[in-house]
Amino acid sequence: MIQPEDGIAGESKTPAETSGRPVTPFEDDTIPGPESPTSRNMSIMWLSIACYIAFINVVPLIPFHPGRHLTWQALVLLIAPTVIFMLLQLWVPWTVVRIRQSVTTEMWQTALFAATWIGFLFIFPPHRGFPRAANILLLSLSFLVQTLTLARMGSLLARIVREAKILLPLGFIAGLIDIIGAMTRVGFTNNVMRHHPEIVAQVSVAVPTVHGLRFGSSIGPGDLLFIAFFFAVVQRHNLNLRWTFRLVYIFLTISMLAVQFTPVPSIGALAPMGIAVIISNARYFEFTREEKFAMLYAGLIAFACTLGFFFFTNALFHHRP
Protein backbone atom coordinates (compact mmCIF):
# COMPACT_ATOMS: atom_id res chain seq x y z
CA MET A 1 0.00 0.00 0.00
CA ILE A 2 1.31 3.42 -0.94
CA GLN A 3 1.36 5.78 2.01
CA PRO A 4 0.72 9.41 0.95
CA GLU A 5 2.19 10.94 4.10
CA ASP A 6 5.62 11.29 2.49
CA GLY A 7 4.07 13.29 -0.30
CA ILE A 8 1.71 15.38 1.82
CA ALA A 9 3.37 15.82 5.17
CA GLY A 10 5.01 19.20 4.49
CA GLU A 11 3.94 21.75 7.04
CA SER A 12 6.64 24.36 6.40
CA LYS A 13 5.82 27.74 4.99
CA THR A 14 6.37 28.92 1.45
CA PRO A 15 8.96 31.60 0.65
CA ALA A 16 6.24 34.21 0.16
CA GLU A 17 4.78 33.51 3.58
CA THR A 18 8.09 33.53 5.43
CA SER A 19 8.92 36.91 3.89
CA GLY A 20 5.73 38.42 5.33
CA ARG A 21 4.19 39.47 2.00
CA PRO A 22 0.92 38.21 0.48
CA VAL A 23 0.88 35.48 -2.14
CA THR A 24 0.34 37.19 -5.48
CA PRO A 25 -1.38 35.41 -8.36
CA PHE A 26 1.45 35.32 -10.89
CA GLU A 27 4.62 35.69 -8.90
CA ASP A 28 7.72 33.74 -9.81
CA ASP A 29 7.68 31.31 -6.88
CA THR A 30 10.57 29.11 -7.99
CA ILE A 31 12.75 30.47 -5.19
CA PRO A 32 14.46 27.49 -3.53
CA GLY A 33 12.33 26.31 -0.64
CA PRO A 34 10.25 23.38 0.63
CA GLU A 35 7.82 23.63 -2.31
CA SER A 36 10.37 24.16 -5.09
CA PRO A 37 11.30 21.33 -7.49
CA THR A 38 13.71 19.57 -5.15
CA SER A 39 14.99 16.11 -5.99
CA ARG A 40 12.89 14.62 -3.17
CA ASN A 41 9.64 16.14 -4.45
CA MET A 42 10.49 15.07 -7.99
CA SER A 43 11.21 11.53 -6.79
CA ILE A 44 7.86 11.36 -4.99
CA MET A 45 6.07 12.58 -8.12
CA TRP A 46 7.73 9.96 -10.33
CA LEU A 47 6.93 7.28 -7.74
CA SER A 48 3.25 8.27 -7.76
CA ILE A 49 3.18 8.19 -11.57
CA ALA A 50 4.85 4.76 -11.71
CA CYS A 51 2.41 3.33 -9.17
CA TYR A 52 -0.52 4.85 -11.07
CA ILE A 53 0.49 3.34 -14.41
CA ALA A 54 1.38 -0.04 -12.89
CA PHE A 55 -1.92 -0.34 -11.03
CA ILE A 56 -4.09 0.51 -14.04
CA ASN A 57 -2.21 -2.04 -16.15
CA VAL A 58 -2.20 -4.87 -13.61
CA VAL A 59 -5.82 -4.84 -12.37
CA PRO A 60 -7.56 -5.60 -15.73
CA LEU A 61 -5.22 -8.58 -16.24
CA ILE A 62 -6.38 -10.30 -13.05
CA PRO A 63 -8.69 -13.14 -14.14
CA PHE A 64 -11.97 -13.73 -12.34
CA HIS A 65 -15.00 -15.79 -13.31
CA PRO A 66 -18.02 -14.73 -11.26
CA GLY A 67 -21.09 -16.87 -10.89
CA ARG A 68 -24.68 -15.76 -10.98
CA HIS A 69 -24.58 -14.34 -7.47
CA LEU A 70 -22.30 -11.73 -6.01
CA THR A 71 -19.82 -13.55 -3.77
CA TRP A 72 -17.57 -12.03 -1.11
CA GLN A 73 -14.57 -12.54 -3.42
CA ALA A 74 -16.28 -10.55 -6.17
CA LEU A 75 -17.24 -7.87 -3.66
CA VAL A 76 -13.62 -7.52 -2.52
CA LEU A 77 -12.42 -7.36 -6.13
CA LEU A 78 -14.94 -4.60 -6.80
CA ILE A 79 -14.19 -2.48 -3.74
CA ALA A 80 -10.41 -2.87 -3.45
CA PRO A 81 -9.52 -1.46 -6.91
CA THR A 82 -11.70 1.60 -6.28
CA VAL A 83 -10.19 2.26 -2.86
CA ILE A 84 -6.61 1.91 -4.12
CA PHE A 85 -7.19 3.71 -7.41
CA MET A 86 -8.71 6.75 -5.72
CA LEU A 87 -5.64 7.02 -3.51
CA LEU A 88 -3.40 7.02 -6.57
CA GLN A 89 -5.69 9.31 -8.56
CA LEU A 90 -5.41 11.92 -5.82
CA TRP A 91 -1.75 11.30 -5.05
CA VAL A 92 -0.56 12.10 -8.60
CA PRO A 93 -2.02 15.66 -8.78
CA TRP A 94 -1.01 16.26 -5.17
CA THR A 95 2.64 15.57 -5.99
CA VAL A 96 2.44 17.51 -9.27
CA VAL A 97 1.06 20.75 -7.79
CA ARG A 98 3.53 20.43 -4.91
CA ILE A 99 6.36 21.16 -7.34
CA ARG A 100 6.30 24.91 -7.80
CA GLN A 101 7.15 26.31 -11.21
CA SER A 102 7.10 29.75 -12.77
CA VAL A 103 3.92 30.79 -14.58
CA THR A 104 5.63 30.42 -17.96
CA THR A 105 6.84 26.92 -17.15
CA GLU A 106 3.41 25.85 -15.93
CA MET A 107 1.79 27.20 -19.09
CA TRP A 108 4.24 25.36 -21.35
CA GLN A 109 3.76 22.16 -19.38
CA THR A 110 -0.01 22.51 -19.58
CA ALA A 111 0.13 23.05 -23.35
CA LEU A 112 2.47 20.08 -23.83
CA PHE A 113 0.36 17.75 -21.67
CA ALA A 114 -2.85 18.92 -23.38
CA ALA A 115 -1.43 18.28 -26.85
CA THR A 116 -0.31 14.81 -25.78
CA TRP A 117 -3.73 14.08 -24.28
CA ILE A 118 -5.44 15.12 -27.53
CA GLY A 119 -3.05 12.84 -29.38
CA PHE A 120 -4.10 9.88 -27.23
CA LEU A 121 -7.77 10.73 -27.75
CA PHE A 122 -7.73 11.09 -31.52
CA ILE A 123 -4.46 9.69 -32.88
CA PHE A 124 -3.53 6.79 -30.59
CA PRO A 125 -6.79 5.54 -29.08
CA PRO A 126 -7.20 1.87 -28.12
CA HIS A 127 -7.86 -0.25 -31.20
CA ARG A 128 -9.59 -3.59 -31.60
CA GLY A 129 -6.70 -4.89 -33.63
CA PHE A 130 -4.19 -4.28 -30.83
CA PRO A 131 -3.41 -6.84 -28.12
CA ARG A 132 -5.44 -6.32 -24.98
CA ALA A 133 -2.37 -5.46 -22.90
CA ALA A 134 -1.36 -2.79 -25.46
CA ASN A 135 -4.82 -1.21 -25.32
CA ILE A 136 -4.71 -1.12 -21.52
CA LEU A 137 -1.29 0.56 -21.66
CA LEU A 138 -2.54 3.19 -24.12
CA LEU A 139 -5.56 3.85 -21.93
CA SER A 140 -3.46 4.18 -18.79
CA LEU A 141 -1.11 6.64 -20.51
CA SER A 142 -4.11 8.64 -21.72
CA PHE A 143 -5.50 8.76 -18.16
CA LEU A 144 -2.11 9.85 -16.83
CA VAL A 145 -1.62 12.65 -19.38
CA GLN A 146 -5.17 13.86 -18.75
CA THR A 147 -4.49 13.93 -15.02
CA LEU A 148 -1.21 15.83 -15.56
CA THR A 149 -2.90 18.32 -17.90
CA LEU A 150 -5.69 19.13 -15.48
CA ALA A 151 -3.30 19.15 -12.53
CA ARG A 152 -1.23 21.89 -14.13
CA MET A 153 -4.38 23.76 -15.20
CA GLY A 154 -5.65 23.57 -11.62
CA SER A 155 -2.32 24.84 -10.34
CA LEU A 156 -2.49 27.83 -12.70
CA LEU A 157 -6.09 28.54 -11.72
CA ALA A 158 -5.19 28.44 -8.02
CA ARG A 159 -2.96 31.48 -8.49
CA ILE A 160 -5.99 33.75 -8.59
CA VAL A 161 -6.89 32.85 -4.99
CA ARG A 162 -5.16 35.55 -2.93
CA GLU A 163 -6.60 34.57 0.47
CA ALA A 164 -7.23 31.15 1.99
CA LYS A 165 -10.71 32.05 3.25
CA ILE A 166 -11.96 32.31 -0.34
CA LEU A 167 -12.05 28.50 -0.28
CA LEU A 168 -15.25 28.60 1.78
CA PRO A 169 -17.52 30.28 -0.80
CA LEU A 170 -15.71 28.54 -3.67
CA GLY A 171 -16.20 25.09 -2.17
CA PHE A 172 -19.85 25.75 -1.35
CA ILE A 173 -20.83 27.29 -4.69
CA ALA A 174 -18.86 24.75 -6.76
CA GLY A 175 -20.51 21.86 -4.93
CA LEU A 176 -24.00 23.32 -5.34
CA ILE A 177 -23.46 23.96 -9.05
CA ASP A 178 -22.15 20.43 -9.60
CA ILE A 179 -25.13 18.89 -7.83
CA ILE A 180 -27.51 20.76 -10.15
CA GLY A 181 -25.36 20.09 -13.20
CA ALA A 182 -24.77 16.38 -12.65
CA MET A 183 -27.78 15.19 -10.66
CA THR A 184 -30.84 17.03 -12.01
CA ARG A 185 -32.66 16.72 -15.32
CA VAL A 186 -31.87 20.32 -16.28
CA GLY A 187 -28.16 19.92 -15.53
CA PHE A 188 -25.82 20.29 -18.48
CA THR A 189 -23.56 17.42 -17.36
CA ASN A 190 -26.52 15.14 -16.74
CA ASN A 191 -27.95 15.87 -20.18
CA VAL A 192 -24.63 15.22 -21.90
CA MET A 193 -24.28 11.93 -20.01
CA ARG A 194 -27.74 10.79 -21.09
CA HIS A 195 -27.63 11.98 -24.70
CA HIS A 196 -23.93 11.58 -25.53
CA PRO A 197 -22.47 8.93 -23.20
CA GLU A 198 -19.66 8.18 -25.64
CA ILE A 199 -18.29 11.72 -25.27
CA VAL A 200 -18.40 11.50 -21.48
CA ALA A 201 -16.65 8.13 -21.53
CA GLN A 202 -13.93 9.44 -23.82
CA VAL A 203 -12.92 12.33 -21.54
CA SER A 204 -13.43 10.58 -18.19
CA VAL A 205 -10.94 8.57 -16.14
CA ALA A 206 -12.40 5.15 -15.34
CA VAL A 207 -11.61 3.03 -12.31
CA PRO A 208 -9.81 -0.13 -13.50
CA THR A 209 -11.81 -3.31 -12.99
CA VAL A 210 -10.81 -6.94 -12.68
CA HIS A 211 -11.31 -8.93 -15.90
CA GLY A 212 -14.75 -10.54 -15.72
CA LEU A 213 -16.41 -7.88 -13.55
CA ARG A 214 -18.46 -5.19 -15.26
CA PHE A 215 -19.02 -2.79 -12.39
CA GLY A 216 -17.17 0.48 -12.46
CA SER A 217 -17.30 4.24 -12.14
CA SER A 218 -15.40 7.19 -13.55
CA ILE A 219 -14.23 10.72 -12.77
CA GLY A 220 -14.97 13.59 -15.11
CA PRO A 221 -12.42 16.17 -16.29
CA GLY A 222 -14.05 18.94 -14.26
CA ASP A 223 -13.59 16.89 -11.09
CA LEU A 224 -9.91 16.30 -11.88
CA LEU A 225 -9.41 20.03 -12.49
CA PHE A 226 -10.93 21.02 -9.15
CA ILE A 227 -9.06 18.30 -7.26
CA ALA A 228 -5.81 19.90 -8.41
CA PHE A 229 -7.18 23.40 -7.87
CA PHE A 230 -8.13 22.76 -4.24
CA PHE A 231 -4.87 20.92 -3.56
CA ALA A 232 -2.85 23.77 -5.06
CA VAL A 233 -4.65 26.43 -3.01
CA VAL A 234 -4.18 24.44 0.19
CA GLN A 235 -0.47 24.03 -0.53
CA ARG A 236 0.16 27.61 -1.69
CA HIS A 237 -1.39 29.00 1.49
CA ASN A 238 0.01 26.31 3.79
CA LEU A 239 -3.36 25.18 5.14
CA ASN A 240 -4.27 21.85 6.69
CA LEU A 241 -2.39 19.62 4.25
CA ARG A 242 -2.83 16.23 5.88
CA TRP A 243 -6.55 16.41 6.59
CA THR A 244 -7.41 18.03 3.27
CA PHE A 245 -5.92 15.06 1.45
CA ARG A 246 -7.44 12.51 3.84
CA LEU A 247 -10.98 13.88 3.83
CA VAL A 248 -11.07 14.48 0.07
CA TYR A 249 -9.91 10.89 -0.38
CA ILE A 250 -12.47 9.47 2.05
CA PHE A 251 -15.42 11.49 0.72
CA LEU A 252 -14.65 10.85 -2.97
CA THR A 253 -14.02 7.14 -2.42
CA ILE A 254 -17.36 6.78 -0.62
CA SER A 255 -19.03 8.64 -3.51
CA MET A 256 -17.42 6.34 -6.09
CA LEU A 257 -18.56 3.25 -4.17
CA ALA A 258 -22.05 4.71 -3.82
CA VAL A 259 -22.30 5.07 -7.60
CA GLN A 260 -21.16 1.45 -8.01
CA PHE A 261 -23.42 -0.18 -5.44
CA THR A 262 -26.52 2.01 -5.18
CA PRO A 263 -29.21 3.09 -7.67
CA VAL A 264 -27.72 6.61 -7.74
CA PRO A 265 -26.52 7.04 -11.37
CA SER A 266 -24.05 9.83 -10.65
CA ILE A 267 -22.86 12.13 -7.89
CA GLY A 268 -21.60 15.67 -8.36
CA ALA A 269 -18.08 15.11 -7.03
CA LEU A 270 -17.50 18.79 -6.31
CA ALA A 271 -20.03 18.58 -3.47
CA PRO A 272 -18.20 15.98 -1.31
CA MET A 273 -14.89 17.50 -2.41
CA GLY A 274 -15.93 20.99 -1.35
CA ILE A 275 -17.31 19.74 1.96
CA ALA A 276 -14.04 17.92 2.67
CA VAL A 277 -11.97 21.03 1.92
CA ILE A 278 -14.21 23.27 4.05
CA ILE A 279 -14.20 20.90 7.03
CA SER A 280 -10.43 20.42 6.87
CA ASN A 281 -9.67 24.15 6.81
CA ALA A 282 -12.58 25.64 8.74
CA ARG A 283 -10.29 27.35 11.26
CA TYR A 284 -8.81 29.54 8.50
CA PHE A 285 -12.16 31.05 7.49
CA GLU A 286 -12.68 34.33 9.33
CA PHE A 287 -14.78 37.05 7.68
CA THR A 288 -15.81 40.57 8.55
CA ARG A 289 -19.50 41.51 8.49
CA GLU A 290 -19.06 43.31 5.16
CA GLU A 291 -17.34 40.28 3.64
CA LYS A 292 -20.17 38.00 4.75
CA PHE A 293 -22.77 40.17 3.02
CA ALA A 294 -20.58 40.47 -0.08
CA MET A 295 -20.25 36.67 -0.23
CA LEU A 296 -24.01 36.27 0.16
CA TYR A 297 -24.78 38.66 -2.70
CA ALA A 298 -22.10 37.15 -4.93
CA GLY A 299 -23.34 33.65 -4.16
CA LEU A 300 -26.95 34.53 -5.00
CA ILE A 301 -25.89 36.13 -8.29
CA ALA A 302 -23.69 33.15 -9.20
CA PHE A 303 -26.48 30.71 -8.32
CA ALA A 304 -29.05 32.64 -10.38
CA CYS A 305 -26.71 32.80 -13.39
CA THR A 306 -26.00 29.09 -13.07
CA LEU A 307 -29.68 28.17 -12.97
CA GLY A 308 -30.28 30.34 -16.01
CA PHE A 309 -27.46 28.62 -17.88
CA PHE A 310 -28.73 25.14 -17.02
CA PHE A 311 -32.34 25.88 -17.99
CA PHE A 312 -31.24 27.63 -21.20
CA THR A 313 -28.93 24.81 -22.35
CA ASN A 314 -31.47 22.18 -21.32
CA ALA A 315 -34.16 23.76 -23.49
CA LEU A 316 -31.90 24.76 -26.39
CA PHE A 317 -29.68 21.72 -26.85
CA HIS A 318 -31.48 18.74 -25.36
CA HIS A 319 -35.23 19.30 -25.32
CA ARG A 320 -36.01 21.35 -28.39
CA PRO A 321 -39.48 20.57 -29.82
C-alpha positions in Angstrom: 0.0 0.0 0.0 1.3 3.4 -0.9 1.4 5.8 2.0 0.7 9.4 1.0 2.2 10.9 4.1 5.6 11.3 2.5 4.1 13.3 -0.3 1.7 15.4 1.8 3.4 15.8 5.2 5.0 19.2 4.5 3.9 21.7 7.0 6.6 24.4 6.4 5.8 27.7 5.0 6.4 28.9 1.5 9.0 31.6 0.6 6.2 34.2 0.2 4.8 33.5 3.6 8.1 33.5 5.4 8.9 36.9 3.9 5.7 38.4 5.3 4.2 39.5 2.0 0.9 38.2 0.5 0.9 35.5 -2.1 0.3 37.2 -5.5 -1.4 35.4 -8.4 1.4 35.3 -10.9 4.6 35.7 -8.9 7.7 33.7 -9.8 7.7 31.3 -6.9 10.6 29.1 -8.0 12.8 30.5 -5.2 14.5 27.5 -3.5 12.3 26.3 -0.6 10.3 23.4 0.6 7.8 23.6 -2.3 10.4 24.2 -5.1 11.3 21.3 -7.5 13.7 19.6 -5.1 15.0 16.1 -6.0 12.9 14.6 -3.2 9.6 16.1 -4.4 10.5 15.1 -8.0 11.2 11.5 -6.8 7.9 11.4 -5.0 6.1 12.6 -8.1 7.7 10.0 -10.3 6.9 7.3 -7.7 3.2 8.3 -7.8 3.2 8.2 -11.6 4.8 4.8 -11.7 2.4 3.3 -9.2 -0.5 4.9 -11.1 0.5 3.3 -14.4 1.4 0.0 -12.9 -1.9 -0.3 -11.0 -4.1 0.5 -14.0 -2.2 -2.0 -16.2 -2.2 -4.9 -13.6 -5.8 -4.8 -12.4 -7.6 -5.6 -15.7 -5.2 -8.6 -16.2 -6.4 -10.3 -13.0 -8.7 -13.1 -14.1 -12.0 -13.7 -12.3 -15.0 -15.8 -13.3 -18.0 -14.7 -11.3 -21.1 -16.9 -10.9 -24.7 -15.8 -11.0 -24.6 -14.3 -7.5 -22.3 -11.7 -6.0 -19.8 -13.6 -3.8 -17.6 -12.0 -1.1 -14.6 -12.5 -3.4 -16.3 -10.5 -6.2 -17.2 -7.9 -3.7 -13.6 -7.5 -2.5 -12.4 -7.4 -6.1 -14.9 -4.6 -6.8 -14.2 -2.5 -3.7 -10.4 -2.9 -3.5 -9.5 -1.5 -6.9 -11.7 1.6 -6.3 -10.2 2.3 -2.9 -6.6 1.9 -4.1 -7.2 3.7 -7.4 -8.7 6.8 -5.7 -5.6 7.0 -3.5 -3.4 7.0 -6.6 -5.7 9.3 -8.6 -5.4 11.9 -5.8 -1.7 11.3 -5.1 -0.6 12.1 -8.6 -2.0 15.7 -8.8 -1.0 16.3 -5.2 2.6 15.6 -6.0 2.4 17.5 -9.3 1.1 20.7 -7.8 3.5 20.4 -4.9 6.4 21.2 -7.3 6.3 24.9 -7.8 7.1 26.3 -11.2 7.1 29.8 -12.8 3.9 30.8 -14.6 5.6 30.4 -18.0 6.8 26.9 -17.2 3.4 25.8 -15.9 1.8 27.2 -19.1 4.2 25.4 -21.3 3.8 22.2 -19.4 0.0 22.5 -19.6 0.1 23.0 -23.4 2.5 20.1 -23.8 0.4 17.7 -21.7 -2.9 18.9 -23.4 -1.4 18.3 -26.9 -0.3 14.8 -25.8 -3.7 14.1 -24.3 -5.4 15.1 -27.5 -3.0 12.8 -29.4 -4.1 9.9 -27.2 -7.8 10.7 -27.7 -7.7 11.1 -31.5 -4.5 9.7 -32.9 -3.5 6.8 -30.6 -6.8 5.5 -29.1 -7.2 1.9 -28.1 -7.9 -0.2 -31.2 -9.6 -3.6 -31.6 -6.7 -4.9 -33.6 -4.2 -4.3 -30.8 -3.4 -6.8 -28.1 -5.4 -6.3 -25.0 -2.4 -5.5 -22.9 -1.4 -2.8 -25.5 -4.8 -1.2 -25.3 -4.7 -1.1 -21.5 -1.3 0.6 -21.7 -2.5 3.2 -24.1 -5.6 3.8 -21.9 -3.5 4.2 -18.8 -1.1 6.6 -20.5 -4.1 8.6 -21.7 -5.5 8.8 -18.2 -2.1 9.9 -16.8 -1.6 12.6 -19.4 -5.2 13.9 -18.8 -4.5 13.9 -15.0 -1.2 15.8 -15.6 -2.9 18.3 -17.9 -5.7 19.1 -15.5 -3.3 19.1 -12.5 -1.2 21.9 -14.1 -4.4 23.8 -15.2 -5.7 23.6 -11.6 -2.3 24.8 -10.3 -2.5 27.8 -12.7 -6.1 28.5 -11.7 -5.2 28.4 -8.0 -3.0 31.5 -8.5 -6.0 33.8 -8.6 -6.9 32.9 -5.0 -5.2 35.5 -2.9 -6.6 34.6 0.5 -7.2 31.2 2.0 -10.7 32.1 3.2 -12.0 32.3 -0.3 -12.0 28.5 -0.3 -15.3 28.6 1.8 -17.5 30.3 -0.8 -15.7 28.5 -3.7 -16.2 25.1 -2.2 -19.8 25.7 -1.4 -20.8 27.3 -4.7 -18.9 24.8 -6.8 -20.5 21.9 -4.9 -24.0 23.3 -5.3 -23.5 24.0 -9.0 -22.2 20.4 -9.6 -25.1 18.9 -7.8 -27.5 20.8 -10.1 -25.4 20.1 -13.2 -24.8 16.4 -12.7 -27.8 15.2 -10.7 -30.8 17.0 -12.0 -32.7 16.7 -15.3 -31.9 20.3 -16.3 -28.2 19.9 -15.5 -25.8 20.3 -18.5 -23.6 17.4 -17.4 -26.5 15.1 -16.7 -27.9 15.9 -20.2 -24.6 15.2 -21.9 -24.3 11.9 -20.0 -27.7 10.8 -21.1 -27.6 12.0 -24.7 -23.9 11.6 -25.5 -22.5 8.9 -23.2 -19.7 8.2 -25.6 -18.3 11.7 -25.3 -18.4 11.5 -21.5 -16.7 8.1 -21.5 -13.9 9.4 -23.8 -12.9 12.3 -21.5 -13.4 10.6 -18.2 -10.9 8.6 -16.1 -12.4 5.2 -15.3 -11.6 3.0 -12.3 -9.8 -0.1 -13.5 -11.8 -3.3 -13.0 -10.8 -6.9 -12.7 -11.3 -8.9 -15.9 -14.7 -10.5 -15.7 -16.4 -7.9 -13.6 -18.5 -5.2 -15.3 -19.0 -2.8 -12.4 -17.2 0.5 -12.5 -17.3 4.2 -12.1 -15.4 7.2 -13.5 -14.2 10.7 -12.8 -15.0 13.6 -15.1 -12.4 16.2 -16.3 -14.0 18.9 -14.3 -13.6 16.9 -11.1 -9.9 16.3 -11.9 -9.4 20.0 -12.5 -10.9 21.0 -9.2 -9.1 18.3 -7.3 -5.8 19.9 -8.4 -7.2 23.4 -7.9 -8.1 22.8 -4.2 -4.9 20.9 -3.6 -2.8 23.8 -5.1 -4.7 26.4 -3.0 -4.2 24.4 0.2 -0.5 24.0 -0.5 0.2 27.6 -1.7 -1.4 29.0 1.5 0.0 26.3 3.8 -3.4 25.2 5.1 -4.3 21.8 6.7 -2.4 19.6 4.3 -2.8 16.2 5.9 -6.5 16.4 6.6 -7.4 18.0 3.3 -5.9 15.1 1.4 -7.4 12.5 3.8 -11.0 13.9 3.8 -11.1 14.5 0.1 -9.9 10.9 -0.4 -12.5 9.5 2.0 -15.4 11.5 0.7 -14.7 10.9 -3.0 -14.0 7.1 -2.4 -17.4 6.8 -0.6 -19.0 8.6 -3.5 -17.4 6.3 -6.1 -18.6 3.2 -4.2 -22.1 4.7 -3.8 -22.3 5.1 -7.6 -21.2 1.5 -8.0 -23.4 -0.2 -5.4 -26.5 2.0 -5.2 -29.2 3.1 -7.7 -27.7 6.6 -7.7 -26.5 7.0 -11.4 -24.1 9.8 -10.7 -22.9 12.1 -7.9 -21.6 15.7 -8.4 -18.1 15.1 -7.0 -17.5 18.8 -6.3 -20.0 18.6 -3.5 -18.2 16.0 -1.3 -14.9 17.5 -2.4 -15.9 21.0 -1.4 -17.3 19.7 2.0 -14.0 17.9 2.7 -12.0 21.0 1.9 -14.2 23.3 4.1 -14.2 20.9 7.0 -10.4 20.4 6.9 -9.7 24.1 6.8 -12.6 25.6 8.7 -10.3 27.4 11.3 -8.8 29.5 8.5 -12.2 31.0 7.5 -12.7 34.3 9.3 -14.8 37.1 7.7 -15.8 40.6 8.5 -19.5 41.5 8.5 -19.1 43.3 5.2 -17.3 40.3 3.6 -20.2 38.0 4.8 -22.8 40.2 3.0 -20.6 40.5 -0.1 -20.2 36.7 -0.2 -24.0 36.3 0.2 -24.8 38.7 -2.7 -22.1 37.2 -4.9 -23.3 33.7 -4.2 -27.0 34.5 -5.0 -25.9 36.1 -8.3 -23.7 33.2 -9.2 -26.5 30.7 -8.3 -29.0 32.6 -10.4 -26.7 32.8 -13.4 -26.0 29.1 -13.1 -29.7 28.2 -13.0 -30.3 30.3 -16.0 -27.5 28.6 -17.9 -28.7 25.1 -17.0 -32.3 25.9 -18.0 -31.2 27.6 -21.2 -28.9 24.8 -22.3 -31.5 22.2 -21.3 -34.2 23.8 -23.5 -31.9 24.8 -26.4 -29.7 21.7 -26.8 -31.5 18.7 -25.4 -35.2 19.3 -25.3 -36.0 21.3 -28.4 -39.5 20.6 -29.8 
